[in-house]
Amino acid sequence: MTTELKSQIKRLKQGDHICLIYETPVEQLAVVVTFIIDGLTRGDRCDYIVDDPANIEEVVQALTAAGVHVVQEQQRGALRLMNSKDSYLRGGEFVPETM
């Protein structure tokens, strides 16, 4: 990940969203870990939504390898890792009001 991208991530404010274009899952994971660690450090709640529930374990492993106590952060409500069915597709369809 480039230094410029890391700087841009650090400038994001609460409520900002980011859409990343990446070429490999490794690139995606590097940005996700950086983004989540930065948010947790600032005291933000971090929600991360994946399409494939199997990818949650990859995120957990990468965060753990980076020194994040994932279970502890989840228990205190600072970190939520969800799949699309448990987040914006509850009930089988996207309903903005329920988000």
Short mmCIF file of the C-alpha atoms (twelve columns), coordinates in Angstrom:
data_MODEL
# 
_entry.id   MODEL 
# 
loop_
_atom_site.group_PDB 
_atom_site.id 
_atom_site.type_symbol 
_atom_site.label_atom_id 
_atom_site.label_alt_id 
_atom_site.label_comp_id 
_atom_site.label_asym_id 
_atom_site.label_seq_id 
_atom_site.Cartn_x 
_atom_site.Cartn_y 
_atom_site.Cartn_z 
_atom_site.pdbx_PDB_model_num 
ATOM 1  C CA . MET A 1  0.000   0.000   0.000  1 
ATOM 2  C CA . THR A 2  1.321   3.425   -0.892 1 
ATOM 3  C CA . THR A 3  2.154   6.127   1.613  1 
ATOM 4  C CA . GLU A 4  -0.317  8.428   -0.160 1 
ATOM 5  C CA . LEU A 5  -3.156  5.947   0.333  1 
ATOM 6  C CA . LYS A 6  -2.273  5.579   4.028  1 
ATOM 7  C CA . SER A 7  -2.389  9.386   4.347  1 
ATOM 8  C CA . GLN A 8  -5.780  9.523   2.657  1 
ATOM 9  C CA . ILE A 9  -7.146  6.859   5.000  1 
ATOM 10 C CA . LYS A 10 -5.932  8.807   8.031  1 
ATOM 11 C CA . ARG A 11 -7.742  11.939  6.770  1 
ATOM 12 C CA . LEU A 12 -11.118 10.203  6.643  1 
ATOM 13 C CA . LYS A 13 -13.593 11.450  9.205  1 
ATOM 14 C CA . GLN A 14 -16.370 9.718   11.089 1 
ATOM 15 C CA . GLY A 15 -19.204 8.914   8.714  1 
ATOM 16 C CA . ASP A 16 -16.994 8.940   5.614  1 
ATOM 17 C CA . HIS A 17 -17.191 6.000   3.264  1 
ATOM 18 C CA . ILE A 18 -14.523 4.690   0.965  1 
ATOM 19 C CA . CYS A 19 -14.708 2.642   -2.215 1 
ATOM 20 C CA . LEU A 20 -11.415 1.025   -3.085 1 
ATOM 21 C CA . ILE A 21 -10.293 -0.436  -6.357 1 
ATOM 22 C CA . TYR A 22 -7.799  -3.226  -5.848 1 
ATOM 23 C CA . GLU A 23 -6.190  -5.860  -8.029 1 
ATOM 24 C CA . THR A 24 -5.676  -8.645  -5.499 1 
ATOM 25 C CA . PRO A 25 -7.248  -9.795  -2.243 1 
ATOM 26 C CA . VAL A 26 -3.902  -9.076  -0.554 1 
ATOM 27 C CA . GLU A 27 -4.151  -5.406  -1.591 1 
ATOM 28 C CA . GLN A 28 -7.712  -5.226  -0.325 1 
ATOM 29 C CA . LEU A 29 -6.836  -6.782  3.011  1 
ATOM 30 C CA . ALA A 30 -3.886  -4.422  3.547  1 
ATOM 31 C CA . VAL A 31 -6.167  -1.413  3.161  1 
ATOM 32 C CA . VAL A 32 -8.931  -2.922  5.297  1 
ATOM 33 C CA . VAL A 33 -6.526  -3.647  8.155  1 
ATOM 34 C CA . THR A 34 -5.027  -0.153  7.972  1 
ATOM 35 C CA . PHE A 35 -8.479  1.431   7.886  1 
ATOM 36 C CA . ILE A 36 -9.806  -0.580  10.838 1 
ATOM 37 C CA . ILE A 37 -6.705  -0.077  12.990 1 
ATOM 38 C CA . ASP A 38 -6.813  3.664   12.351 1 
ATOM 39 C CA . GLY A 39 -10.497 3.806   13.291 1 
ATOM 40 C CA . LEU A 40 -10.037 1.779   16.458 1 
ATOM 41 C CA . THR A 41 -7.078  3.946   17.464 1 
ATOM 42 C CA . ARG A 42 -9.259  7.068   17.108 1 
ATOM 43 C CA . GLY A 43 -12.005 5.488   19.183 1 
ATOM 44 C CA . ASP A 44 -14.408 4.982   16.272 1 
ATOM 45 C CA . ARG A 45 -16.710 2.008   15.875 1 
ATOM 46 C CA . CYS A 46 -15.674 0.044   12.814 1 
ATOM 47 C CA . ASP A 47 -18.197 -1.921  10.777 1 
ATOM 48 C CA . TYR A 48 -16.850 -4.088  7.977  1 
ATOM 49 C CA . ILE A 49 -19.256 -5.871  5.634  1 
ATOM 50 C CA . VAL A 50 -18.188 -8.708  3.335  1 
ATOM 51 C CA . ASP A 51 -20.209 -10.463 0.645  1 
ATOM 52 C CA . ASP A 52 -18.769 -13.906 1.403  1 
ATOM 53 C CA . PRO A 53 -19.026 -14.906 5.086  1 
ATOM 54 C CA . ALA A 54 -15.862 -17.021 4.664  1 
ATOM 55 C CA . ASN A 55 -13.877 -13.802 4.154  1 
ATOM 56 C CA . ILE A 56 -14.595 -12.686 7.713  1 
ATOM 57 C CA . GLU A 57 -12.085 -15.232 9.019  1 
ATOM 58 C CA . GLU A 58 -9.416  -13.824 6.681  1 
ATOM 59 C CA . VAL A 59 -10.042 -10.350 8.093  1 
ATOM 60 C CA . VAL A 60 -9.882  -11.677 11.662 1 
ATOM 61 C CA . GLN A 61 -6.568  -13.398 10.952 1 
ATOM 62 C CA . ALA A 62 -5.074  -10.309 9.308  1 
ATOM 63 C CA . LEU A 63 -6.192  -8.031  12.155 1 
ATOM 64 C CA . THR A 64 -4.842  -10.469 14.724 1 
ATOM 65 C CA . ALA A 65 -1.504  -10.626 12.896 1 
ATOM 66 C CA . ALA A 66 -1.412  -6.809  13.006 1 
ATOM 67 C CA . GLY A 67 -1.858  -6.838  16.788 1 
ATOM 68 C CA . VAL A 68 -5.597  -6.184  17.098 1 
ATOM 69 C CA . HIS A 69 -7.388  -8.056  19.886 1 
ATOM 70 C CA . VAL A 70 -10.390 -8.844  17.700 1 
ATOM 71 C CA . VAL A 71 -12.594 -10.565 20.295 1 
ATOM 72 C CA . GLN A 72 -11.959 -7.804  22.835 1 
ATOM 73 C CA . GLU A 73 -12.801 -5.089  20.279 1 
ATOM 74 C CA . GLN A 74 -15.967 -6.949  19.289 1 
ATOM 75 C CA . GLN A 75 -17.056 -7.410  22.896 1 
ATOM 76 C CA . ARG A 76 -16.711 -3.701  23.626 1 
ATOM 77 C CA . GLY A 77 -18.744 -2.923  20.490 1 
ATOM 78 C CA . ALA A 78 -15.917 -1.184  18.647 1 
ATOM 79 C CA . LEU A 79 -15.619 -3.743  15.844 1 
ATOM 80 C CA . ARG A 80 -18.397 -5.431  13.918 1 
ATOM 81 C CA . LEU A 81 -17.580 -7.869  11.125 1 
ATOM 82 C CA . MET A 82 -20.679 -8.824  9.156  1 
ATOM 83 C CA . ASN A 83 -21.737 -10.337 5.892  1 
ATOM 84 C CA . SER A 84 -24.208 -8.687  3.543  1 
ATOM 85 C CA . LYS A 85 -27.094 -10.931 4.633  1 
ATOM 86 C CA . ASP A 86 -26.657 -9.867  8.271  1 
ATOM 87 C CA . SER A 87 -26.320 -6.190  7.444  1 
ATOM 88 C CA . TYR A 88 -27.931 -4.468  4.480  1 
ATOM 89 C CA . LEU A 89 -29.797 -7.504  3.118  1 
ATOM 90 C CA . ARG A 90 -31.651 -8.483  6.292  1 
ATOM 91 C CA . GLY A 91 -34.998 -9.868  5.255  1 
ATOM 92 C CA . GLY A 92 -33.646 -10.668 1.781  1 
ATOM 93 C CA . GLU A 93 -33.723 -7.151  0.351  1 
ATOM 94 C CA . PHE A 94 -32.049 -3.785  0.800  1 
ATOM 95 C CA . VAL A 95 -34.187 -1.390  2.853  1 
ATOM 96 C CA . PRO A 96 -32.363 1.923   3.459  1 
ATOM 97 C CA . GLU A 97 -34.508 2.801   6.457  1 
ATOM 98 C CA . THR A 98 -33.357 -0.300  8.358  1 
ATOM 99 C CA . MET A 99 -29.705 0.481   7.792  1 
# 
